[in-house]
Amino acid sequence: MVLAMRVQTIGWELAGAVSADLHAADSLAEAHIVLLDPSAVVDLWQDHARLEADGIWRIYPDSDLGLSRAIERLLGRRRAELAALLRNGGIAAVSVRAVEQEVEITPAGGGGRRLDPYGFLPALSFAEGPHHLALPRGVRMVPRRGRILLDLMLDHPLAGYLRASASHGYEAVVVSSLGAPLEAFGSVLARDKVGDVVAWDLPVGQGHLVFLPWSPAAAGADLSERLIRGLAALADVPLGHRVPEWMTRYRLPGEDALEAKAGEIAEKRLRIDREEEELTATRRESDVLKGLLYPRGRGGLATATCAALERLGFACRADACDPVLIEARSPEGELLVRVSFAHSGAIGPEEHRALLLALDRARAEERREVSGMLVVVAEPRLDPRHRPPQWEDAVRRGCAEHGIALVSGYQLFKAVEATHDGAQLKPIRESLLAAEGEWKWKG
């Protein structure tokens, strides 16, 4: 069934599919599945509109050589084709983007007309009980980035695609302009953490208008195939959108067993989801600790150092004013830790002086008995075992003279690694607190 379906993409890049221009594509009504991205509409006027002092992009029909009339005719034709596609059972997938570049067509006599990036959507009107929804103006795409999808509709044909693409994130959510609940008109396929709609399936005629999260990283071969297969399965659903209640009286042999099997699969999927979450959390803990070897800048090294010290039994807190300064407390004593990172070359004495000043403030102004520790990673592109000196000799001498532990990220990593093999935490903490000058793990 997937191979027999004609798929047309407009501005939506998919592996193995050719994306046509909005003005050059064949009639949308001839396709079975159409995928549209609003960037294709913005491209129509982006190079011709002028940004005015009031922040509005404008096109002036009196001097645009007919461009604005051509755009309006094109969008009108595409809207009619899309309406015919949906009326006859086709699928239109629309990417949910934070594209806000509307354009105003402003005649010389005034009375401007607005075109927005979702101007290809047909005019639709829905009523459900006390709620009314009109498209396209009845919904807004509100910028909101994230990577967590909740309340995923697991029995929907697109659930597999949404699960697989969640790690690539989304950049906007769908919000009803008048506050009407979107679930009253269609199936909410996924929400974000605050409850706004990230993916929405709206039945229209015999077809579906599907709003899906967008990410440039989700155009790979595997996700593209999942998306097309999910849309094709949605187009191939044999029953109508709203099955009447009397249908429950007509059951074929084996349906009860099918429903029971579906319940078992749903439970297995939930267990797998929990296991995946636990695995992801465990992997992240390992990746954070490996930041002692190859950190993402000073911030990444500070995060890795906190994680390592907490693994050794310290309670850590980053300084509110200086995020690379860490307070680490344990039953044996307190450490004031500064992290220093250099892409190339050794760490200079300015890092030692900054830590020394922080120690003086803590001891003199706050009357705290605190030891100092400088954690260093330099030349991270090299294997830690083959790196040149991590600090200048003046840093080593200064730390030894002032009783400050001088620790490379690699040595701290080795100490944490040893705890997995049964090394006792207390001796390691005592060694760090008592160190004066360069400290090395001696396992």
Helices and strands as residue ranges (DSSP letters): E 7-10, E 19-20, G 28-30, E 33-36, H 39-45, E 50-51, E 57-59, H 67-87, E 91-96, E 103-105, E 113-115, E 124-128, E 131-135, E 139-146, H 159-165, G 166-168, E 170-176, G 182-184, E 187-191, E 197-204, E 207-213, G 216-219, H 221-235, G 245-249, H 255-290, H 297-311, E 315-318, E 325-330, E 333-342, H 349-364, E 371-378, G 384-386, H 393-401, E 404-408, H 409-420, H 425-434, E 437-438
